[in-house]
Amino acid sequence: MKQIAVISGKGGTGKTMISASFAAIAGKCVIADCDVDAANMHLMLHPEIKETHVFKSGQKGVIDKDKCIECGKCITACRFDAIGRDYIVDVLSCDGCVLCSRICPAGAIEMKESTAGEWFLSDTKYGPFAHARLGIAEDNSGKLVAKVRQAAEVMAGKTSGAVTIIDGPPGTGCPVMASITGVDFAVIVTEPTVSGIHDLKRAADVVAHFRIKTGVIVNKYDINEEKSAEIAEYCKKENVFLLGKVPFSRMVVDAVNAGIPPVLWNDEKVKNALSEAWKNVKNIIK
């Protein structure tokens, strides 16, 4: 059961449209959307949700009004200004640091596990799909990513010969590390710009730390072919696979707006580039 993670050094490079296109042409796959802070792969996969699970993580303070003596110590001590003059905790501001419950002379404040989001098991026309939604202002997205990946692995175990395609989050933080740990191959999606190359190198450094085989796809390569050549030279120097170059096309935007993976849209150049990139991925991980 091979696992492929598609990531990018920053948002907006086309990572999700490439992940969805890979899922559409894979034939047999399990899909996981690990960009839990801003999940959007479902917009192109149109999943039928089969199971919904609550994700609990972290703690929030709860004040028992019957015990509270309104001494004000908790209000003064809270550096996050999460406790109002009405002695009600604002759950969006509470950081779960536990200080208020420790200094309360009346023992009126209890720390309770909070609901931080939801995760789902779904069916799509391309294969089973694990995805999630992190709540507003919630942290611990790395833990929710781990939960999504665990669910995807269980589904992959029930789908003989299926490859798992992981749509990872952008950047280089904890959620990215949780998305790529233990995968067989990482695909970094970049753009031919100064910032795109900078972020590509940052992402590649993170993947290299985990000693994972790495490939690069240059999206919209033809908007700056000089920078695309620079990316190709970087890949050659660092022994990173250059998987393919996808041309700029307004039809990609049309496909995404229509909720369809661009590889299934009527742009032959984009379709061929994405298909060739997937073929290269398959040849590397086989």
PAZAPA-4460 file (N, C-alpha, C; in steps of 0.05 Angstrom, whole numbers, plus 32768, in hexadecimal, padded with zeros to 4 digits):
% residues 286
    n_x    n_y    n_z   ca_x   ca_y   ca_z    c_x    c_y    c_z   seq   type   mol
   8011   7FE8   8000   8000   8000   8000   8012   8019   8000     1      M     A
   8016   8024   7FE9   8027   803B   7FE6   8018   8054   7FEE     2      K     A
   8027   8067   7FFA   801B   8081   8002   802A   8098   7FF5     3      Q     A
   801B   80AA   7FE8   8027   80C1   7FDA   801B   80DA   7FE7     4      I     A
   802D   80EC   7FF0   8024   8106   7FFB   802A   811C   7FE7     5      A     A
   8016   812C   7FE2   8019   8143   7FD0   8019   815C   7FE2     6      V     A
   802F   816B   7FE2   8032   8182   7FF3   803C   819A   7FE3     7      I     A
   803E   81B1   7FF0   8049   81C9   7FE3   8055   81DB   7FF9     8      S     A
   8068   81EB   7FF2   8074   81FC   8005   8062   8213   800E     9      G     A
   804E   8219   7FFE   803A   822E   8005   8020   8226   7FF8    10      K     A
   800B   8235   8000   7FF1   822F   7FF5   7FED   823C   7FD9    11      G     A
   7FDA   8231   7FCA   7FD3   823D   7FB0   7FE4   8234   7F99    12      G     A
   7FF4   821F   7F9C   8005   8216   7F86   7FF6   8202   7F73    13      T     A
   7FDF   81F8   7F7B   7FD1   81E5   7F6B   7FD3   81C8   7F76    14      G     A
   7FDC   81C6   7F8F   7FE0   81AC   7F9C   7FC6   819B   7F9C    15      K     A
   7FB0   81A7   7FA4   7F97   8197   7FA6   7F8D   818F   7F8B    16      T     A
   7F8F   81A0   7F77   7F85   8198   7F5D   7F96   8182   7F51    17      M     A
   7FB0   8181   7F58   7FC1   816B   7F4F   7FBA   8152   7F5E    18      I     A
   7FB6   8154   7F78   7FAE   813D   7F88   7F94   8131   7F7E    19      S     A
   7F80   8142   7F79   7F66   8138   7F6F   7F69   812B   7F53    20      A     A
   7F7A   8137   7F43   7F7F   812B   7F28   7F8C   8110   7F2A    21      S     A
   7FA0   810E   7F3C   7FAD   80F4   7F40   7F98   80DF   7F49    22      F     A
   7F86   80E7   7F5B   7F72   80D4   7F64   7F5F   80CC   7F4D    23      A     A
   7F5A   80DF   7F3B   7F48   80D9   7F25   7F53   80C5   7F11    24      A     A
   7F6E   80C5   7F0E   7F7A   80B4   7EFA   7F88   809B   7F06    25      I     A
   7F88   809A   7F21   7F97   8084   7F2E   7F8A   8069   7F29    26      A     A
   7F6F   8069   7F25   7F61   804F   7F20   7F59   8042   7F3A    27      G     A
   7F6B   803F   7F4D   7F65   8032   7F66   7F74   8040   7F7C    28      K     A
   7F67   8050   7F8D   7F75   805F   7FA1   7F64   8065   7FB9    29      C     A
   7F72   806C   7FCE   7F66   8077   7FE6   7F6F   8094   7FE8    30      V     A
   7F5E   80A6   7FEF   7F64   80C2   7FEF   7F62   80CD   800C    31      I     A
   7F75   80DE   8013   7F75   80EB   802D   7F7A   8109   802A    32      A     A
   7F68   8119   8034   7F6D   8136   8034   7F77   813E   804F    33      D     A
   7F92   8143   8050   7F9E   8149   806A   7FA3   8167   806D    34      C     A
   7F98   8177   805C   7F98   8194   805F   7F80   819C   8070    35      D     A
   7F81   8194   8089   7F69   8196   809A   7F62   81B2   80A2    36      V     A
   7F75   81C4   80A1   7F70   81E0   80A8   7F5F   81EE   8092    37      D     A
   7F62   81E5   807A   7F53   81F1   8063   7F4D   81DB   804F    38      A     A
   7F3F   81C7   8058   7F39   81B0   8046   7F27   81B9   802F    39      A     A
   7F2F   81B1   8017   7F1F   81B8   7FFF   7F1F   81A3   7FEA    40      N     A
   7F2B   818C   7FEF   7F2C   8177   7FDA   7F10   816B   7FD5    41      M     A
   7EFF   816D   7FE9   7EE4   8163   7FE6   7ED4   8172   7FD1    42      H     A
   7EDD   818A   7FCA   7ECF   819A   7FB6   7ED2   818E   7F9A    43      L     A
   7EE7   817E   7F96   7EEB   8171   7F7C   7EE5   8153   7F7D    44      M     A
   7EE3   8148   7F95   7EDD   812B   7F96   7EC0   8125   7F9C    45      L     A
   7EB1   8139   7FA6   7E94   8136   7FAC   7E8F   811C   7FBC    46      H     A
   7E9A   811A   7FD4   7E97   8102   7FE4   7E7B   80FD   7FEF    47      P     A
   7E75   80E4   7FF2   7E5C   80DC   8000   7E65   80D3   801C    48      E     A
   7E60   80E4   8030   7E69   80DE   804B   7E5B   80C6   8057    49      I     A
   7E6B   80B3   8060   7E60   809B   806C   7E62   809B   808B    50      K     A
   7E77   80A7   8095   7E7B   80A9   80B2   7E86   80C4   80BA    51      E     A
   7E7B   80CF   80D0   7E85   80E8   80DB   7E8E   80E3   80F8    52      T     A
   7EA6   80EC   80FE   7EB1   80E8   8119   7EBA   8103   8124    53      H     A
   7EB6   8106   813E   7EBF   811F   814C   7EDC   811D   8153    54      V     A
   7EEB   8132   814F   7F07   8134   8156   7F0A   8145   816F    55      F     A
   7F13   8139   8184   7F17   8148   819D   7F34   814B   81A2    56      K     A
   7F3C   8163   81AA   7F58   8169   81AF   7F5B   8182   81BF    57      S     A
   7F6C   8182   81D2   7F70   8199   81E3   7F5B   819C   81F8    58      G     A
   7F5E   81B0   8209   7F4B   81B5   821F   7F43   81D3   821F    59      Q     A
   7F2B   81D8   8229   7F22   81F3   822D   7F17   81F5   824A    60      K     A
   7F1A   820D   8255   7F10   8211   8270   7EF2   8215   8271    61      G     A
   7EE6   8209   8285   7EC9   820D   8289   7EC5   8215   82A6    62      V     A
   7EB6   822B   82AB   7EB2   8236   82C6   7E97   822D   82D0    63      I     A
   7E97   8221   82E8   7E7E   8219   82F6   7E74   8231   8305    64      D     A
   7E5F   823D   82FB   7E54   8256   8307   7E4B   8252   8324    65      K     A
   7E43   8239   832B   7E3A   8234   8346   7E51   8234   835A    66      D     A
   7E69   822E   8351   7E81   822E   8362   7E90   8248   8361    67      K     A
   7E8E   8256   834A   7E9E   826F   8346   7E97   8284   835A    68      C     A
   7EAC   8290   8367   7EA8   82A6   837A   7EAE   82C1   836E    69      I     A
   7EB4   82C1   8354   7EB8   82DA   8345   7ECE   82EB   8351    70      E     A
   7EE4   82DE   8358   7EFB   82ED   8364   7F0B   82FC   834F    71      C     A
   7F09   82F3   8336   7F17   8301   8321   7F34   82F8   831B    72      G     A
   7F3D   82E4   832B   7F59   82DB   8327   7F5D   82CF   830B    73      K     A
   7F49   82C0   8302   7F4C   82B3   82E8   7F4D   82C7   82D2    74      C     A
   7F3D   82DD   82D4   7F3D   82F2   82C0   7F58   8300   82BE    75      I     A
   7F63   8306   82D5   7F7D   8314   82D6   7F93   8302   82CC    76      T     A
   7F92   82E8   82D2   7FA8   82D6   82CB   7FA8   82CD   82AE    77      A     A
   7F90   82CE   82A1   7F8E   82C3   8286   7F9B   82D6   8271    78      C     A
   7FB2   82CE   8266   7FC0   82DF   8253   7FB2   82E0   8238    79      R     A
   7F9F   82CE   8234   7F91   82CD   821A   7F76   82DD   821B    80      F     A
   7F70   82E9   8232   7F57   82F8   8235   7F3F   82E7   822E    81      D     A
   7F40   82CE   8236   7F2B   82BB   822E   7F14   82BA   8242    82      A     A
   7F16   82C8   8259   7F01   82C7   826D   7EF6   82E3   8270    83      I     A
   7EDC   82E5   826B   7ECE   82FF   826D   7EC6   8306   8289    84      G     A
   7EBD   831E   828C   7EB3   8328   82A6   7E9A   8319   82AF    85      R     A
   7E8E   830B   829D   7E77   82FA   82A4   7E7F   82DE   82AD    86      D     A
   7E9A   82DA   82AE   7EA6   82C0   82B6   7E9C   82A9   82A4    87      Y     A
   7E9D   82AF   828B   7E98   829B   8276   7EB1   8299   8264    88      I     A
   7EBA   8281   825F   7ED3   827E   824F   7ECC   827F   8231    89      V     A
   7EDB   8290   8223   7ED8   8291   8206   7EE9   827A   81FA    90      D     A
   7EDC   8266   81EF   7EEA   824E   81E6   7EFD   8253   81CF    91      V     A
   7EF7   8269   81BF   7F08   826F   81A9   7F22   827C   81B2    92      L     A
   7F21   8289   81C9   7F39   8297   81D4   7F49   8285   81E7    93      S     A
   7F3B   8272   81F4   7F49   8261   8207   7F5E   8250   81FA    94      C     A
   7F76   8250   8205   7F8D   8241   81FB   7F91   8227   8209    95      D     A
   7F81   8221   821D   7F83   8208   822C   7F9C   8206   823D    96      G     A
   7FA6   821C   8247   7FBF   821B   8256   7FBC   8211   8272    97      C     A
   7FA3   820F   827C   7F9C   8203   8296   7FA2   8216   82AE    98      V     A
   7FAE   822D   82A9   7FB5   823F   82BF   7F9D   8247   82D0    99      L     A
   7F87   824E   82C3   7F6F   8258   82D1   7F65   8243   82E5   100      C     A
   7F65   8229   82DC   7F5A   8214   82EE   7F6D   820F   8306   101      S     A
   7F86   8215   8302   7F99   8211   8318   7F99   8227   832D   102      R     A
   7F92   823F   8325   7F93   8255   8338   7F78   825B   8344   103      I     A
   7F63   824F   833A   7F48   8255   8344   7F45   824C   8361   104      C     A
   7F41   825E   8374   7F3F   8256   8390   7F26   8245   8397   105      P     A
   7F12   8247   8386   7EF9   8239   838B   7EF7   821F   837C   106      A     A
   7F0B   8219   836C   7F0A   8200   835C   7EF3   8200   8349   107      G     A
   7EED   8217   833E   7ED5   821A   832D   7EDA   8216   830F   108      A     A
   7EF4   8213   8308   7EFB   8211   82EC   7F05   81F5   82E6   109      I     A
   7EF8   81E9   82D3   7F00   81CE   82CA   7F09   81CE   82AD   110      E     A
   7F1E   81C0   82A7   7F27   81BE   828B   7F1A   81A6   827E   111      M     A
   7F0C   81AB   8268   7EFD   8195   825B   7F08   8192   823E   112      K     A
   7F09   8179   8235   7F12   8174   821A   7EFF   8180   8206   113      E     A
   7F0A   818D   81F2   7EF9   819C   81DF   7EF7   818E   81C4   114      S     A
   7EE1   8194   81B7   7EDD   818A   819C   7EEC   819D   8189   115      T     A
   7F00   8193   817A   7F11   81A3   8169   7F0A   81A1   814C   116      A     A
   7EF9   818E   8145   7EF3   818A   8129   7EE4   8170   8124   117      G     A
   7EE3   8168   810A   7ED7   814F   8102   7EE8   8142   80ED   118      E     A
   7EE6   8127   80EB   7EF3   8119   80D5   7EDF   8105   80C9   119      W     A
   7EE2   8100   80AF   7ECE   80F2   80A1   7EDA   80DB   8090   120      F     A
   7EC9   80C6   808D   7ECF   80B1   807A   7EBA   80B2   8065   121      L     A
   7EC3   80B3   804C   7EB0   80B7   8035   7EB7   80A5   801E   122      S     A
   7EA4   80A3   800C   7EA8   8096   7FF2   7EA8   80AB   7FDC   123      D     A
   7EB9   80A7   7FC8   7EB9   80B7   7FB0   7EBA   80A5   7F98   124      T     A
   7EB6   80B0   7F81   7EB8   80A0   7F68   7ED4   8097   7F62   125      K     A
   7EE8   80A3   7F71   7F04   809C   7F6C   7F0F   8089   7F81   126      Y     A
   7F00   8085   7F97   7F09   8074   7FAD   7F01   807F   7FC8   127      G     A
   7F06   806F   7FDD   7EFF   8079   7FF8   7F10   8091   8000   128      P     A
   7F04   80A2   8011   7F0F   80BD   8016   7F0D   80C3   8034   129      F     A
   7F25   80C9   8040   7F26   80D2   805C   7F2C   80F0   805C   130      A     A
   7F1C   80FF   806A   7F20   811C   806B   7F16   8127   8085   131      H     A
   7F1B   8141   808A   7F15   814C   80A4   7F10   816A   80A2   132      A     A
   7F06   8175   80B8   7F02   8192   80BA   7F09   819B   80D6   133      R     A
   7F1E   81AB   80D8   7F27   81B6   80F2   7F15   81CE   80F9   134      L     A
   7F0E   81CF   8112   7EFD   81E5   811B   7F0A   8200   811A   135      G     A
   7EFA   8215   811B   7F05   8231   811B   7F16   8236   8133   136      I     A
   7F2E   8241   812E   7F41   8249   8143   7F4C   8231   8153   137      A     A
   7F49   8219   8148   7F53   8201   8156   7F70   81FB   814C   138      E     A
   7F7F   81EF   815F   7F9A   81E7   8157   7F9B   81C9   8156   139      D     A
   7FB3   81BE   8159   7FB7   81A0   8158   7FAF   8194   813E   140      N     A
   7FB3   81A4   8128   7FAC   8199   810E   7FBD   8181   8106   141      S     A
   7FD5   8180   8111   7FE7   8169   810D   7FDA   814F   8117   142      G     A
   7FCD   8150   812D   7FBF   8139   8138   7FA7   8131   8127   143      K     A
   7F99   8144   811C   7F83   813E   810B   7F8D   8132   80F0   144      L     A
   7FA3   813C   80E6   7FAF   8130   80CF   7FB6   8113   80D4   145      V     A
   7FC2   810D   80EB   7FC8   80F2   80F2   7FB0   80E0   80F3   146      A     A
   7F9A   80EB   80FD   7F80   80DC   80FE   7F76   80D6   80E1   147      K     A
   7F78   80E9   80CF   7F6F   80E5   80B4   7F81   80D0   80A6   148      V     A
   7F9B   80D2   80AB   7FAD   80BE   809E   7FA8   80A2   80A9   149      R     A
   7FA3   80A0   80C3   7F9D   8086   80CF   7F84   807A   80C3   150      Q     A
   7F6F   808B   80BF   7F56   8081   80B2   7F5B   8079   8096   151      A     A
   7F6C   8088   8087   7F72   8080   806B   7F81   8066   806A   152      A     A
   7F93   8061   807D   7FA2   8048   807D   7F90   8030   8082   153      E     A
   7F7C   8034   8093   7F68   801F   8098   7F59   8019   807F   154      V     A
   7F50   802E   8071   7F42   802A   8058   7F53   801D   8042   155      M     A
   7F6D   8025   8042   7F7F   8019   802E   7F83   7FFB   8033   156      A     A
   7F83   7FF4   804D   7F85   7FD8   8054   7F6E   7FC7   804A   157      G     A
   7F58   7FD4   8045   7F40   7FC6   803B   7F3E   7FC7   801D   158      K     A
   7F50   7FD6   8010   7F4F   7FDA   7FF3   7F69   7FCF   7FE7   159      T     A
   7F69   7FB7   7FE0   7F82   7FA9   7FD7   7F8F   7FB7   7FBF   160      S     A
   7FA9   7FBD   7FC1   7FB8   7FC9   7FAB   7FB4   7FE6   7FA7   161      G     A
   7FA5   7FF3   7FB9   7F9F   8010   7FB6   7FB7   8021   7FBF   162      A     A
   7FBC   8036   7FB0   7FD0   804A   7FB8   7FC1   8060   7FC7   163      V     A
   7FCD   806B   7FDC   7FC1   8080   7FEB   7FCC   809B   7FE2   164      T     A
   7FBB   80AD   7FDA   7FC2   80C8   7FD1   7FBB   80DC   7FE7   165      I     A
   7FCF   80E9   7FF2   7FCB   80FB   8009   7FCE   8118   7FFF   166      I     A
   7FB9   8127   8001   7FBA   8144   7FFB   7FC3   8152   8015   167      D     A
   7FDC   8159   8016   7FE7   8164   802E   7FE2   8182   8031   168      G     A
   7FE8   818E   8048   7FE6   81AA   804B   7FFE   81B9   8040   169      P     A
   7FFB   81D3   803B   8012   81E3   8032   8025   81EA   8049   170      P     A
   803C   81F4   8042   804F   81FC   8056   8062   81E7   805E   171      G     A
   806E   81EA   8076   8082   81D7   8080   807E   81D1   809E   172      T     A
   8066   81D6   80A8   8062   81D3   80C5   8059   81B7   80CD   173      G     A
   804F   81B5   80E6   8047   819C   80F2   8033   818C   80E1   174      C     A
   801E   8199   80D5   800B   8189   80C5   8019   817C   80AC   175      P     A
   802D   818A   80A1   803B   817F   808A   804B   8167   8093   176      V     A
   8059   8169   80A9   8068   8152   80B3   8057   813A   80B9   177      M     A
   803F   8140   80C4   802D   812A   80CA   8022   811D   80B0   178      A     A
   8021   812D   809B   8017   8123   8081   802B   8111   8073   179      S     A
   8045   8117   8076   8059   8109   8066   8068   80F3   8075   180      I     A
   8065   80F3   808F   8074   80DE   809F   806C   80C2   8096   181      T     A
   807F   80B3   808D   807A   8097   8086   8070   8092   806A   182      G     A
   806D   80A7   805A   8063   80A3   803F   8079   8098   802D   183      V     A
   8072   808D   8016   8086   8082   8004   8091   8097   7FF0   184      D     A
   8081   80AC   7FEC   808A   80C0   7FD8   807C   80DA   7FDE   185      F     A
   808B   80F0   7FDB   807F   810B   7FDF   8081   811A   7FC5   186      A     A
   806B   8126   7FBC   806A   8137   7FA5   8068   8154   7FAE   187      V     A
   807B   8164   7FA6   807A   8181   7FAD   8071   8190   7F94   188      I     A
   805B   819F   7F98   8050   81AF   7F82   805B   81CC   7F85   189      V     A
   8066   81D7   7F70   8071   81F2   7F72   806A   8202   7F59   190      T     A
   8071   821B   7F5A   806C   822E   7F44   8087   823B   7F3C   191      E     A
   808A   8243   7F23   80A3   8250   7F1A   80A5   826D   7F21   192      P     A
   80A7   8273   7F3B   80AA   828E   7F45   80C1   828E   7F59   193      T     A
   80CA   82A5   7F61   80DF   82A7   7F75   80D5   829B   7F90   194      V     A
   80BD   82A2   7F98   80B3   8297   7FB1   80AD   827A   7FAF   195      S     A
   80A4   8271   7F96   809E   8255   7F92   80B6   8244   7F95   196      G     A
   80CD   824D   7F8B   80E6   823E   7F8D   80EF   823D   7FAA   197      I     A
   80ED   8254   7FB7   80F5   8255   7FD4   80E5   8242   7FE5   198      H     A
   80CA   8241   7FE0   80B9   822F   7FF0   80BD   8212   7FE8   199      D     A
   80C3   820D   7FCF   80CA   81F2   7FC6   80E2   81E7   7FD6   200      L     A
   80F6   81F7   7FD8   810F   81EF   7FE6   8109   81E9   8004   201      K     A
   80F9   81FA   8010   80F1   81F5   802C   80E2   81DB   802F   202      R     A
   80CF   81D6   801E   80C0   81BD   801F   80D2   81A5   801A   203      A     A
   80E4   81A8   8007   80F6   8192   8000   8108   818B   8018   204      A     A
   8111   81A0   8027   8122   819B   803E   8113   818B   8053   205      D     A
   80F9   8191   8057   80E9   8182   806B   80E6   8165   8062   206      V     A
   80E0   8161   8049   80DD   8145   803F   80F7   8136   8041   207      V     A
   810D   8143   803B   8128   8136   803C   812E   812E   8059   208      A     A
   8125   813E   806C   812A   8137   8088   811E   811B   808F   209      H     A
   8107   8115   8082   80FA   80FB   8087   8103   80E5   8074   210      F     A
   8117   80EC   8064   8123   80D9   8051   810E   80CC   803F   211      R     A
   80FD   80DD   8034   80E8   80D4   8022   80EF   80DC   8005   212      I     A
   80EA   80C9   7FF3   80EE   80CF   7FD6   80DC   80E7   7FCF   213      K     A
   80E7   80F8   7FBE   80D9   8111   7FB8   80D8   8117   7F9A   214      T     A
   80C1   8121   7F91   80BE   8129   7F75   80B2   8145   7F75   215      G     A
   80B5   8153   7F5F   80AB   816E   7F5C   809A   8171   7F43   216      V     A
   8084   817F   7F46   8073   8186   7F2F   8073   81A5   7F2E   217      I     A
   807A   81B0   7F17   8079   81CD   7F13   805E   81D4   7F06   218      V     A
   804D   81E1   7F15   8033   81E9   7F0B   8036   8205   7EFE   219      N     A
   8027   8208   7EE8   8028   8222   7ED8   8045   8228   7ED0   220      K     A
   8053   8214   7EC7   806F   8217   7EC1   8075   822C   7EAB   221      Y     A
   8062   8230   7E99   8066   8241   7E83   8062   825F   7E88   222      D     A
   805B   8266   7EA1   8059   8282   7EA7   8074   828F   7EAC   223      I     A
   8088   827D   7EB1   80A4   8287   7EB4   80B7   826F   7EAE   224      N     A
   80BD   826B   7E95   80CD   8253   7E8E   80EA   8255   7E98   225      E     A
   80F3   826D   7E9D   810E   8270   7EA9   810F   8265   7EC5   226      E     A
   80FB   826B   7ED5   80F9   8261   7EF0   80F3   8243   7EF0   227      K     A
   80E4   8239   7EDC   80DE   821D   7EDA   80F8   820E   7ED5   228      S     A
   810A   8219   7EC4   8124   820D   7EBF   8135   820D   7ED8   229      A     A
   8132   8222   7EE8   8141   8223   7F02   8138   820D   7F15   230      E     A
   811E   8208   7F15   8113   81F2   7F25   811D   81D7   7F1C   231      I     A
   811E   81D3   7F01   8128   81BA   7EF6   8145   81B6   7EFD   232      A     A
   8155   81CC   7EFD   8171   81CA   7F04   8174   81C4   7F22   233      E     A
   8163   81CF   7F32   8164   81C9   7F4F   815E   81AB   7F54   234      Y     A
   8149   81A1   7F46   8142   8185   7F49   815A   8173   7F41   235      C     A
   8167   817A   7F2B   817E   816A   7F22   8195   816A   7F36   236      K     A
   8199   8182   7F41   81AF   8185   7F55   81AA   8176   7F6F   237      K     A
   8190   8176   7F77   8189   816A   7F91   817F   814D   7F8E   238      E     A
   8181   8141   7F76   8177   8126   7F71   815A   8122   7F78   239      N     A
   814A   8136   7F71   812D   8136   7F75   8120   8131   7F5A   240      V     A
   810C   811F   7F59   80FF   8119   7F3F   80EF   8131   7F35   241      F     A
   80F3   8138   7F1C   80E1   814C   7F10   80CB   813C   7F02   242      L     A
   80B4   813C   7F0E   809E   812B   7F05   808F   8136   7EED   243      L     A
   808E   8150   7EEA   807F   815B   7ED4   807C   8179   7ED7   244      G     A
   8073   8185   7EC1   806D   81A2   7EC0   8051   81A6   7EB4   245      K     A
   8040   81B2   7EC3   8025   81B7   7EBB   8022   81D3   7EB0   246      V     A
   8017   81D6   7E98   8015   81F1   7E8D   7FFE   8201   7E9A   247      P     A
   8000   821C   7E98   7FEB   822D   7EA1   7FD3   822A   7E8F   248      F     A
   7FBB   8229   7E9B   7FA3   8227   7E8B   7F8B   8232   7E9C   249      S     A
   7F7C   8244   7E8F   7F64   824E   7E9D   7F4F   8238   7EA0   250      R     A
   7F52   8223   7E90   7F3F   820D   7E93   7F42   81FE   7EAD   251      M     A
   7F5A   8200   7EB9   7F5E   81F3   7ED4   7F4B   8201   7EE8   252      V     A
   7F4A   821C   7EE6   7F38   822B   7EF8   7F1B   8223   7EF2   253      V     A
   7F14   8220   7ED9   7EF9   8218   7ED2   7EF2   81FC   7EDE   254      D     A
   7F06   81EA   7EDC   7F02   81CF   7EE7   7EFE   81CF   7F05   255      A     A
   7F0F   81DE   7F13   7F0D   81E0   7F30   7EF3   81ED   7F38   256      V     A
   7EEB   8202   7F2A   7ED1   820F   7F30   7EBA   81FD   7F2B   257      N     A
   7EBD   81EA   7F18   7EA8   81D7   7F12   7EA9   81BF   7F25   258      A     A
   7EBD   81BE   7F36   7EC0   81A7   7F49   7EC8   818E   7F3B   259      G     A
   7EDA   8190   7F27   7EE3   8179   7F18   7F02   8179   7F18   260      I     A
   7F0F   8162   7F1D   7F2C   8161   7F1B   7F35   816A   7EFF   261      P     A
   7F48   817D   7EFD   7F50   8187   7EE2   7F59   8173   7ECE   262      P     A
   7F63   815C   7ED7   7F6B   8147   7EC5   7F54   813C   7EB5   263      V     A
   7F3B   8140   7EBE   7F23   8137   7EB1   7F17   814C   7E9F   264      L     A
   7F23   8164   7E9F   7F18   817B   7E90   7F22   817A   7E73   265      W     A
   7F18   818B   7E63   7F1F   818A   7E46   7F36   819B   7E3E   266      N     A
   7F4C   8199   7E4D   7F65   81A6   7E45   7F7A   8190   7E42   267      D     A
   7F80   8189   7E29   7F92   8173   7E24   7FAE   8177   7E2E   268      E     A
   7FB8   818F   7E2D   7FD3   8194   7E37   7FD5   818F   7E55   269      K     A
   7FC2   8199   7E64   7FC2   8195   7E81   7FBD   8178   7E87   270      V     A
   7FAA   816C   7E79   7FA4   8150   7E7E   7FBD   813E   7E79   271      K     A
   7FCB   8143   7E63   7FE3   8133   7E5D   7FF9   8138   7E71   272      N     A
   7FFC   8151   7E7A   8012   8157   7E8D   800C   8149   7EA8   273      A     A
   7FF3   8149   7EB1   7FEC   813D   7ECA   7FEE   811E   7EC8   274      L     A
   7FE6   8113   7EB2   7FE7   80F6   7EAE   8004   80ED   7EAD   275      S     A
   8015   80FD   7EA0   8032   80F6   7E9F   803F   80F7   7EBB   276      E     A
   8037   810B   7ECA   8042   810E   7EE5   803A   80F6   7EF6   277      A     A
   8020   80EE   7EF4   8017   80D6   7F03   8026   80BD   7EFA   278      W     A
   802A   80BA   7EE0   8039   80A3   7ED6   8055   80A3   7EE2   279      K     A
   8062   80BA   7EE4   807D   80BB   7EEF   807D   80B3   7F0D   280      N     A
   8068   80BC   7F1B   8065   80B5   7F38   8063   8097   7F3B   281      V     A
   8051   808B   7F2B   804D   806E   7F2C   8066   805E   7F26   282      K     A
   8075   8068   7F12   808E   805A   7F0B   80A3   805B   7F22   283      N     A
   80A2   8071   7F31   80B6   8074   7F47   80AF   8063   7F5F   284      I     A
   8095   8061   7F65   808D   8053   7F7E   8087   8035   7F7A   285      I     A
   8087   802B   7F62   8080   8010   7F5D   8094   7FFC   7F69   286      K     A
***
